[in-house]
Amino acid sequence: MRIFFFIFILIFVQTKLSAAEITYQEILENPTDLELNLNYAKQQEKTGNLKLTISTLERLNMLYPENLDIKLYLLSILIEMDSAVKVDLMVRTMMNDPNTSDETKKTIAKLLTSTSDEKDSKWFAYLDLKYLQTDENNVSGITKTKKLLQEDNLIPYPAVDDKLVVEKDKTFNRTAALTVGRNINDTSSAFFNISLDVKTIGKKVTGDSDTISSSLSYFKILGNNYISPYAYWSKPNYRRAEDYETKGYGLSNTYFFNDKHNINYGLSFSETSYNMSAAFSTADDNNNDTYSSYIKHNFNFTKKSQLGTKLILNRVEAKKEFDSYDSSGINLTYSHFFQIGTLKLSSTYLRNAYDKPETFLSEFKTRDDESFVNSISLEGQIDQLIPFIKNSKYSDGIFYTLNFRNSDVSSNIANHDVERKFFTIGLTKRFNLNELFK
């Protein structure tokens, strides 16, 4: 808990927002936050994603029509993109505006007469190297009652041995992720991502894995809609456990009503197929399909604080009928932007109602779970958290994450009645690879 005390002290000492690794989702949820959106535009410009830079600046230009700095920034990006029609329209608008000063008109003239030997490529790419360390108090999922249900009888949970049955332990993740994208036009782009994640557990002898995954997504702006269809594939390679692969497809959209309200919703489908082997001859009995949907309403209290309410509805169809279930719930998330990063408080309630009883455990009880997951996180750029390294070239493109999460599952089947606590710290280093496309 000392680390959270330290975090809150920093929050109250520093109260001004500065540049962080701002996610696209944060922009969708805070479209009128001038400082946040400007930092996001600059962040996307650095990675070469000028399409998102332009869309962000165009929205800010509509919201803050008197801000000449936004107009000049937007004009400079349009010139880089060689968008002649938009450049001509913007120049004529600004030159005919009586509020445009002579100094600003000179700046516009310089932008128009300045030439560059090279135009920025429509392609962009970056590589993320990530390290995460998680401390967990119940790695093996020891039940609250220290009992297991078997054939309608309660039996003692196996004794803790620090190898197979472990309470406190550490999990380490090392990830390399490459993202390549292309700006198709002023309102659309496409992204491809491929990553490798290596997971190891400190003491527990099972659970180590390496996972390769990839995804393809498309982004399109249509009026007030920000639409993104996507597809993904993932294949973990576990030690001493069944291997499987997952393929999924989905569509998400955010619709802006005004500067205070927007909704985000999505539909997705995934199928998981287990690999049979000599050691796991019945592994494919675990195959399942998952249908997911959600709708989320976001309300911006101020330019730096936002509340999101998310309704969740999922359906899992498994080869084993007792593993099939309906899931429904709600999530509440509060976000606030501070100088040291973005603070998020999240609480999720889910109820999973299963179709059939698992007869090996009980002939009469059909599993019914209720889970509460609460988390608090702080994320940002490392030089926000440690200001004295701000001018160091080594701190550029390094982001941090701190997260505490508590998962409490109450089930009528003792085997699934489990509580866990997680504390995660992580660092990400981003390398821009745009020179490869010039």
Secondary structure, 3 states (H helix, E strand, C coil): CHHHHHHHHHHHHCCCCCCCCCCHHHHHHCCCCHHHHHHHHHHHHHHCCHHHHHHHHHHHHHHCCCCHHHHHHHHHHHHHCCCHHHHHHHHHHHHHCCCCCHHHHHHHHHHHHCCCCCCCCCEEEEEEEEEEEEEECCCCCCCCCCEEEECCEEEECCCCCCCCCCCCEEEEEEEEEEEEEEEEECCEEEEEEEEEEEEEECCCCCCCEEEEEEEEEEEEEECCEEEEEEEEEEEEEECCCCCEEEEEEEEEEEEECCCCEEEEEEEEEEEEEECCCCCCCCHHHHCEEEEEEEEEEEEECCCCEEEEEEEEEEEEEECCHHHCEEEEEEEEEEEEEECCEEEEEEEEEEEEEECCCCCCCCCCCCCEEEEEEEEEEEEEEHHHHCHHHCCCHHHCCEEEEEEEEEEEEEECCHHHCEEEEEEEEEEEEEEECHHHHC
